[in-house]
Amino acid sequence: MKKSVAFVSEAPIRSDAMKNQEPIPDKDLWQMFKKGNESAFISLYQTYFESLFSYGKKLTKNEALLKDAIQDLFIYLRANRATVGDVENIKFYLFKSLKNRILKEEKKWYKYIHPIEADFDLEFHPSPEQVLISRQIDENQVLKINQALGQLSARKKEAIYYLYFEGMDYTQVQHLMNMSNVKSARNLIYKALKQLRAALE
């Protein structure tokens, strides 16, 4: 039977110790978490759960598998906080960990290697703030952008997502996509942007 944990099933409450403060740098927050600071752990969960869930939905259509993978990731972190390595970029660490878990779980669910890249789902959704700030983004432009994105291969879409939607750097794109070197990541993104520009002309 799968273990459950309260912080996954209930909305976490930010502790008073973490309220009304400047954001804590990733490296410092991670060290606080590793030393057993429960407020730091809750802050990690509260800060990254939604982005992990949104990211995971691009990797798998199996929502039950996704929820289990995220829950298992946080359970693992809490149980092994003293022995996990140091982290400079928490989002990158969590994204890579979640992707690996989803790949592993999909092998169990489907009994064969299911290439998640084949289903990578990327669409451009401007926020209400973006629409208000720039009236240049209209429905036709959004449609055109999504059509152009739809013409990209799954790997090109994934690379674009990491770099431009999640703010990863080329080295992080390389590691998230298991590429041999940074140049491969740069080349893939260059080809994707070239294809997008051609489609949008």
Secondary structure, 3 states (H helix, E strand, C coil): CCCCCHHHHCCCCCCHHHCCCCCCCHHHHHHHHHCCCHHHHHHHHHHHHHHHHHHHHHHCCCHHHHHHHHHHHHHHHHHCCCCCCCCCCHHHHHHHHHHHHHHHHHHHHHCCCCCHHHHCCCCCCCCHHHHHHCCCCCHHHHHHHHHHHHCCCHHHHHHHHHHHHCCCCHHHHHHHCCCCCHHHHHHHHHHHHHHHHHHHC
